[in-house]
Amino acid sequence: MVDENLLQEYSESIRRLKRQCLEAGMSDDEFRKLYFESLKSLDARDTPEAQSRLRFRVKYLVLVIGVLVLLLAAFNSKYMYSTMMCSVQEYIYPGLRLLRRISIPLISLFPSLTDFYHETCLIQNPFFTVVDMDCWPCSSVTSVREVYDPKPVNQQNGAPFIYETDQQLITLDKLQSIYVRNKDYFDKESPSILVNNKYYINPQDMFLSEQMKDEKNFYIWKFNNMNTARLLRQVIPRPKVVPKFGQSTERFIIVDSSQQSFQVPDTECSYSFLLSLSGSRTVDLLPAEECKNQCKTLKVELKETFLLWYNWWYWRPVIQTSAGNTTFIAHIGSYC
C-alpha cells in the first residue's frame, strides 16, 4: 500500500514537471530525453566505482584535515600545552574523586587490592640499566671497612662499611612472641610472607604452625606502612647511621633456615642497611651490572648485631651459603 502511494505521487510529480516543461516551450522528445538522462545519472551514482571514488575522497579529506591538525599542534605545542594544563587543572581532583567512587565496588569485591596502595613499584623491570653510569664511588673501594664511631649517613662517604650496634638479639622464638602480641596489626597490615621466592603464606602459618617450624625455608616478610614501622621500631631502634628524618617506611625481615644463598631484596631508597638480628652469614657485595668492569666484588662477615651499610645503586648484596645449622634473621631498611 505504501509503495503504491509512492509510485502514484512520483507519477503525478513527473506529469506536473512535464506540463511545466511543455508550457515553457519544450517538446515531448526533449523532455523524454532529459528524463532518461536523469535516470542514467542516478544509476551511475549507485555503481561500485562511484562509491569507491566517494570513499577515497572522504578518506583523502580526513587525511588532509589530520595532517593540518598535527602541523598546527606542532607549531603551537607550547601554547596548546599551557592552555590544556590550565583547563585541566580544575578537573583533576573532581576526576580523582569520581574515579575513587567508581572503584569502590571493585575494592569491595577484591579488598586485597588495597595492599598495593603503599607500593612504590608494582612490577620491577629486570632489564633496566643506566647508560654511561658514573661508577667512581665504587671504583676505588677495595674492602668493607669496620667503623667504631658511626655517624649519620650525611657525614659518611658512599663506601660500604659495617659496625657493631646496640641491637638486642631477636631469635625466632622472640620474633614469634612479637607477632603473637601484635597479631591483629600484623595480620591486617602485613598479611603476606614470601617463601623461597616462590609463593606466599600468612604470618599465622609461619609462626603458629609446627610443620613450618620444622621445614628449612627462606622467608621474606615485608612491611610498608606506618603502623608496622612503629611496632618494629620498639624492638629494632633506628640505627645510628640513619638520620632522624628520612628513613623509609619500607622494611624487611628475612628468616633463613635453609642455609642457601639468596639475594637481599631491593629497597625503596638507595642507601640501604642489613642488620643481623640473629646468626651470622657471609655477604658478597656484587657490583651493579653497569659497574662490573670498574668495581670489584667485596666480601664481609656479618656477625650478630652487626650492621652493613651500602649504596644499593652500586652494590647488590648476596647472602652466601652456610655450613652451620643456625637460623639467620636480619632486618633490611633504607634511607633517602
TORTI-240914 format. One record per residue (C-alpha): residue number from 1; residue in one letter; x, y, z. Coordinates in Angstrom, 2 decimals, decimal comma, padded with zeros to 5 digits, always signed. Each point is the difference from the previous one (the first is absolute). Example, Ala and Ser with C-alpha at 12.3 -4.5 7.8 and 13.67 -1.06 7.14 Angstrom:
BEGIN
    k  r        X        Y        Z
    1  A  +012,30  -004,50  +007,80
    2  S  +001,37  +003,44  -000,66
REM end
This chain:
BEGIN
    k  r        X        Y        Z
    1  M  +000,00  +000,00  +000,00
    2  V  +002,84  +002,35  +000,85
    3  D  +001,85  -000,81  -003,27
    4  E  -003,12  +000,73  -002,04
    5  N  -000,39  +003,39  +001,65
    6  L  +003,64  +000,82  -000,70
    7  L  -000,30  -001,03  -003,63
    8  Q  -003,17  +002,03  -000,43
    9  E  +001,62  +003,04  +001,56
   10  Y  +003,08  -000,49  -002,18
   11  S  -002,08  -000,28  -003,21
   12  E  -002,01  +003,12  +000,90
   13  S  +003,22  +001,95  +000,59
   14  I  +001,33  -001,14  -003,41
   15  R  -003,26  +001,09  -001,71
   16  R  +000,17  +003,33  +001,77
   17  L  +003,65  +000,45  -001,04
   18  K  -000,85  -000,97  -003,62
   19  R  -002,89  +002,48  -000,12
   20  Q  +002,27  +002,80  +001,24
   21  C  +002,64  -000,89  -002,61
   22  L  -002,59  -000,02  -002,81
   23  E  -001,32  +003,36  +001,11
   24  A  +003,57  +001,31  -000,08
   25  G  +000,30  -001,03  -003,68
   26  M  +001,74  -003,41  +000,29
   27  S  -001,14  -002,81  -002,34
   28  D  -000,93  -003,52  +001,06
   29  D  +003,19  -001,49  -001,47
   30  E  +002,20  +002,49  +001,86
   31  F  -001,75  -000,69  +003,29
   32  R  +000,25  -003,77  -000,53
   33  K  +003,74  +000,29  -000,76
   34  L  +000,58  +002,15  +003,09
   35  Y  -001,98  -002,41  +002,13
   36  F  +001,99  -003,10  -001,08
   37  E  +003,33  +001,81  +000,43
   38  S  -000,93  +000,80  +003,60
   39  L  -000,78  -003,66  +000,62
   40  K  +003,40  -000,98  -001,41
   41  S  +001,76  +002,45  +002,31
   42  L  -001,80  -001,54  +002,98
   43  D  +001,07  -003,49  -001,07
   44  A  +003,63  +001,14  -000,41
   45  R  +000,00  +001,47  +003,52
   46  D  -000,84  -003,39  +001,54
   47  T  +002,70  -002,02  -001,83
   48  P  +002,94  -001,50  +002,02
   49  E  +002,50  +002,19  -001,88
   50  A  -001,83  +003,13  +001,06
   51  Q  -000,24  -001,17  +003,59
   52  S  +003,74  -000,84  +000,10
   53  R  +000,84  +003,46  -001,37
   54  L  -002,19  +001,56  +002,66
   55  R  +001,70  -001,99  +002,75
   56  F  +003,41  +000,97  -001,34
   57  R  -000,95  +003,67  +000,03
   58  V  -001,26  -000,27  +003,59
   59  K  +003,21  -001,75  +001,16
   60  Y  +002,13  +002,55  -001,83
   61  L  -001,90  +002,86  +001,63
   62  V  +000,38  -001,58  +003,46
   63  L  +003,74  -000,52  -000,60
   64  V  +000,50  +003,60  -001,07
   65  I  -001,88  +001,28  +003,05
   66  G  +002,06  -002,30  +002,29
   67  V  +003,29  +001,22  -001,47
   68  L  -001,06  +003,62  +000,39
   69  V  -000,96  -000,61  +003,64
   70  L  +003,37  -001,67  +000,71
   71  L  +001,90  +002,83  -001,62
   72  L  -001,99  +002,53  +001,99
   73  A  +000,68  -001,90  +003,21
   74  A  +003,73  -000,27  -000,80
   75  F  +000,45  +003,72  -000,64
   76  N  -002,12  +001,01  +002,99
   77  S  +000,90  -002,80  +002,44
   78  K  +001,02  +002,27  +002,88
   79  Y  -003,10  +002,12  -000,26
   80  M  -002,28  -003,02  -000,31
   81  Y  +001,73  -001,77  +002,91
   82  S  -000,33  +002,99  +002,32
   83  T  -003,61  +000,52  -001,06
   84  M  -000,83  -003,67  +000,54
   85  M  +001,70  -000,10  +003,41
   86  C  -001,83  +003,13  +001,14
   87  S  -003,28  -001,47  -001,15
   88  V  +000,60  -003,43  +001,52
   89  Q  +001,23  +001,14  +003,41
   90  E  -003,44  +000,67  +001,41
   91  Y  -001,22  -003,45  -001,06
   92  I  +002,84  -002,08  +001,52
   93  Y  -001,33  -000,35  +003,54
   94  P  -003,67  -000,39  -001,02
   95  G  +001,14  -002,65  -002,48
   96  L  +001,99  -001,84  +002,68
   97  R  -002,98  +000,11  +002,35
   98  L  -002,18  -001,45  -002,74
   99  L  +002,59  -002,70  -000,69
  100  R  +000,11  -000,88  +003,70
  101  R  -003,77  -000,36  +000,16
  102  I  -000,01  -002,12  -003,13
  103  S  +002,68  -002,28  +001,48
  104  I  -001,90  -000,60  +003,28
  105  P  -001,99  -002,99  -001,37
  106  L  +003,21  -001,55  -001,34
  107  I  +001,82  +000,49  +003,31
  108  S  -003,00  -001,49  +001,83
  109  L  +000,25  -003,13  -002,14
  110  F  +003,81  -000,21  +000,23
  111  P  +001,13  +001,67  +003,28
  112  S  +003,52  -001,39  -000,40
  113  L  +000,59  +002,61  -002,74
  114  T  +000,46  +002,62  +002,74
  115  D  +003,36  -001,64  +000,82
  116  F  +001,43  +001,62  -003,14
  117  Y  -000,79  +003,52  +001,23
  118  H  +003,34  +000,42  +001,81
  119  E  +002,09  -001,71  -002,70
  120  T  +002,39  +002,29  -001,85
  121  C  +000,64  -002,64  -002,66
  122  L  -002,53  -002,65  -001,00
  123  I  +002,09  -001,74  -002,65
  124  Q  +003,79  +000,30  -000,09
  125  N  +001,73  +000,14  -003,36
  126  P  +002,81  -002,62  +000,10
  127  F  +001,56  +001,41  -003,17
  128  F  +000,38  +003,56  +001,27
  129  T  +003,52  +001,41  -000,37
  130  V  +001,47  +003,49  +000,17
  131  V  +001,91  +001,11  -003,08
  132  D  +003,45  +001,52  +000,71
  133  M  -000,40  -000,38  +003,76
  134  D  +002,70  +001,75  +002,05
  135  C  +001,65  -002,75  +002,06
  136  W  +002,69  +002,02  +001,79
  137  P  -001,59  -000,46  +003,49
  138  C  +000,69  -003,74  -000,13
  139  S  +003,02  -000,14  -002,31
  140  S  +002,46  +000,93  +002,78
  141  V  -001,54  -002,22  +002,71
  142  T  +001,96  -003,19  +000,65
  143  S  -001,46  -001,22  +003,32
  144  V  -002,80  +000,51  +002,50
  145  R  +001,40  +001,91  +002,95
  146  E  -001,19  -000,27  +003,58
  147  V  -001,05  +003,23  +001,70
  148  Y  +000,20  +000,41  +003,79
  149  D  -001,61  +003,42  +000,36
  150  P  -002,73  +000,15  -002,67
  151  K  -001,51  +003,33  -000,95
  152  P  -003,20  +000,75  -001,93
  153  V  +000,26  -000,84  -003,66
  154  N  +000,24  +003,63  -001,13
  155  Q  +003,41  +000,09  +001,72
  156  Q  +001,26  -003,23  -001,59
  157  N  +001,25  -000,63  -003,52
  158  G  -001,72  -002,41  -002,38
  159  A  +002,25  -002,98  +000,74
  160  P  -001,56  -002,98  +001,80
  161  F  +000,91  -000,66  +003,63
  162  I  -001,05  -002,07  +002,99
  163  Y  -000,21  +000,74  +003,69
  164  E  -001,24  -001,67  +003,16
  165  T  -003,35  +001,33  +001,18
  166  D  -001,77  -000,03  +003,37
  167  Q  -002,77  -002,13  -001,47
  168  Q  -001,31  -002,78  +002,23
  169  L  -000,03  -003,52  -001,42
  170  I  -003,31  -001,01  -001,53
  171  T  -000,31  -003,74  -000,38
  172  L  -002,78  -001,82  -001,80
  173  D  -001,81  -000,58  +003,30
  174  K  +000,19  +003,69  +000,88
  175  L  -001,20  +000,94  -003,47
  176  Q  -002,92  -002,36  +000,51
  177  S  -000,87  +001,62  +003,33
  178  I  +000,10  +003,45  -001,67
  179  Y  -002,44  -001,26  -002,60
  180  V  -002,32  -001,58  +002,56
  181  R  -000,15  +003,22  +002,07
  182  N  -000,85  +002,07  -003,07
  183  K  -001,79  -002,63  -002,04
  184  D  -002,92  +002,22  -001,01
  185  Y  +002,28  +002,73  -001,34
  186  F  +002,26  -002,35  -001,94
  187  D  -002,85  -002,05  -001,45
  188  K  -001,68  +003,16  -001,23
  189  E  +002,95  +002,13  -001,11
  190  S  +002,55  -002,62  -001,18
  191  P  -001,93  -003,20  -000,71
  192  S  +002,38  -001,59  -002,53
  193  I  +003,37  -001,72  +000,41
  194  L  +001,96  -001,11  -003,05
  195  V  +001,36  -003,55  +000,30
  196  N  +003,06  -001,02  -002,02
  197  N  -000,85  +002,73  -002,54
  198  K  -002,77  -002,26  -001,31
  199  Y  -003,27  +000,42  +001,88
  200  Y  -001,61  +001,92  +002,86
  201  I  -001,34  -001,07  +003,36
  202  N  -001,55  +001,99  +002,84
  203  P  +001,94  +000,66  +003,24
  204  Q  -002,19  -002,39  +001,96
  205  D  +001,13  -002,90  -002,19
  206  M  +003,62  +000,88  +000,65
  207  F  -000,02  +000,65  +003,74
  208  L  -002,85  -002,18  +001,27
  209  S  +000,46  -003,06  -002,21
  210  E  +002,24  -002,74  +001,36
  211  Q  +000,51  -001,38  -003,48
  212  M  +001,46  +003,26  -001,31
  213  K  +002,41  +000,23  +002,94
  214  D  +001,53  -003,36  -000,87
  215  E  +000,48  +000,88  -003,68
  216  K  +003,18  +001,63  -001,34
  217  N  -001,22  +003,04  -001,90
  218  F  +000,86  +003,57  -000,86
  219  Y  -002,59  +002,63  +000,98
  220  I  -000,33  +003,65  -000,99
  221  W  -002,48  +002,00  +002,06
  222  K  -000,62  +003,47  -001,40
  223  F  -001,42  +002,98  +001,89
  224  N  -001,04  +003,17  -001,78
  225  N  -002,15  +002,18  +002,26
  226  M  +000,35  +002,19  +003,07
  227  N  -001,81  -002,25  +002,49
  228  T  +002,34  -002,95  -000,44
  229  A  +002,99  +002,37  -000,23
  230  R  -000,84  +001,33  +003,48
  231  L  -000,34  -003,53  +001,35
  232  L  +003,34  -001,07  -001,44
  233  R  +001,76  +003,09  +001,31
  234  Q  -000,88  -001,08  +003,55
  235  V  +002,15  -003,13  -000,39
  236  I  +002,35  +001,17  -002,79
  237  P  +001,00  +003,62  +000,73
  238  R  +001,14  +002,34  -002,73
  239  P  +003,72  -000,61  -000,72
  240  K  +002,49  +002,73  +000,85
  241  V  +000,97  +000,49  -003,64
  242  V  -003,59  +000,81  -001,00
  243  P  -000,94  +003,67  +000,53
  244  K  -003,07  +000,82  +002,02
  245  F  -001,98  +000,86  -003,10
  246  G  +000,10  -001,87  -003,27
  247  Q  -000,23  -003,67  +000,87
  248  S  -002,37  -001,83  -002,34
  249  T  -003,09  -001,65  +001,46
  250  E  +000,81  -003,04  -002,14
  251  R  +001,65  -002,72  +002,12
  252  F  +000,85  -003,67  -000,46
  253  I  +000,51  -002,81  +002,46
  254  I  +001,76  -002,97  -001,53
  255  V  +000,14  -003,39  +001,70
  256  D  +002,26  -002,61  -001,55
  257  S  +000,23  -003,53  +001,31
  258  S  +000,82  -001,55  -003,38
  259  Q  +003,69  +001,05  +000,15
  260  Q  -000,21  +000,70  -003,74
  261  S  +001,26  +003,00  -001,93
  262  F  -002,48  +002,79  -000,76
  263  Q  -000,03  +003,61  -001,16
  264  V  -001,05  +002,72  +002,42
  265  P  -003,26  +001,69  -001,11
  266  D  +000,28  +003,36  -001,73
  267  T  -001,03  +002,94  +002,15
  268  E  -001,94  +003,14  -000,74
  269  C  +002,92  +002,36  +000,68
  270  S  +003,56  -000,29  -001,25
  271  Y  +001,72  +000,10  +003,42
  272  S  -000,81  -003,37  +001,55
  273  F  +001,00  -001,94  +003,08
  274  L  +000,00  -003,68  +000,95
  275  L  -000,16  -000,62  +003,74
  276  S  +000,64  -003,47  +001,39
  277  L  -002,49  -000,72  +002,77
  278  S  +001,04  -003,61  +000,56
  279  G  +002,66  -002,19  -001,58
  280  S  +002,88  +000,98  -002,25
  281  R  +000,58  -000,45  -003,72
  282  T  +002,50  +000,96  -002,66
  283  V  -001,20  +002,76  -002,30
  284  D  +001,31  +000,67  -003,50
  285  L  -000,49  +003,52  -001,32
  286  L  -000,25  -000,45  -003,76
  287  P  +000,49  +003,14  -002,10
  288  A  -002,94  +001,18  -002,05
  289  E  -000,16  -001,27  -003,57
  290  E  +000,99  +003,42  -001,34
  291  C  +003,13  +000,08  +002,21
  292  K  +001,16  -003,61  -000,05
  293  N  +003,01  +000,87  -002,18
  294  Q  +001,15  +002,85  +002,24
  295  C  -000,90  -001,17  +003,51
  296  K  +000,94  -003,20  +001,78
  297  T  -002,04  -002,42  +002,10
  298  L  +000,32  +000,54  +003,74
  299  K  -000,35  -002,63  +002,70
  300  V  -000,83  +000,54  +003,66
  301  E  -000,96  -002,15  +002,97
  302  L  -003,22  +001,37  +001,50
  303  K  -000,04  -001,04  +003,66
  304  E  -002,88  +000,19  +002,45
  305  T  -001,18  +003,56  +000,77
  306  F  +002,33  +001,39  -002,69
  307  L  -001,38  +002,34  -002,64
  308  L  +001,14  +000,19  -003,62
  309  W  -000,51  +003,38  -001,66
  310  Y  +000,20  +000,20  -003,79
  311  N  -001,25  +001,94  -003,01
  312  W  -002,43  -002,17  -001,95
  313  W  +000,76  +002,04  -003,12
  314  Y  +003,50  -001,52  -000,21
  315  W  -000,09  -003,26  +001,99
  316  R  -002,47  -002,90  +000,12
  317  P  +000,52  -002,13  +003,13
  318  V  -000,29  -003,77  -000,23
  319  I  -000,09  -002,19  +003,12
  320  Q  +002,24  -003,02  -000,50
  321  T  -000,66  -003,59  +000,99
  322  S  +000,84  -001,13  +003,50
  323  A  +001,24  -003,32  +001,33
  324  G  -001,51  +000,70  +003,40
  325  N  -003,45  -000,86  +001,29
  326  T  -001,03  +003,31  +001,55
  327  T  -002,91  +002,08  -001,27
  328  F  +001,02  +003,34  -001,41
  329  I  -002,38  +002,88  +000,74
  330  A  +000,63  +003,49  -001,37
  331  H  -001,67  +003,35  -000,37
  332  I  +000,22  +002,05  -003,22
  333  G  -000,77  +003,69  -000,27
  334  S  +000,99  +003,03  -002,03
  335  Y  +000,47  +003,76  +000,17
  336  C  -000,75  +002,69  -002,59
REM end
